[in-house]
Amino acid sequence: MAWKGGVQPGAGRPKGSLNKLTISRLEMKHAVHEYVKENINEILGALFERTKGIKVIKPSKNGEGIDEAFTLPPDSSSARLLLEHALGKPDQSVDLTSDNEKIEGVLYYPKKEDVE
């Protein structure tokens, strides 16, 4: 029997279909989206609490009184996350200057052949 090489009609994954890993990632993304949608108030509440700082009180092991009480400092990354999602991420730009003047034109890097 002769071996056939190259493209075979009907071989391989059908055009436009997704591979198994992509399908599982999309299912996980959908599950997380649904969870967040159902629990958005609790999630936002927890983020707001972290931006203000969290008071931690640990009861004593015998159940009488407080063993430890402290406050965690405010979490700036939680505040940044809330602000970026509410107001949009700030623009980040790079200013290329030379002696406080803008550089005009396009920089050209010659090909290796042109230099030799």
Summary of the structure (lengths in Angstrom):
residues: 116
radius of gyration: 29.1
end to end distance: 55.5
largest distance: 85.7
contacts: 160
relative contact order: 0.07
helix: 41%
strand: 15%
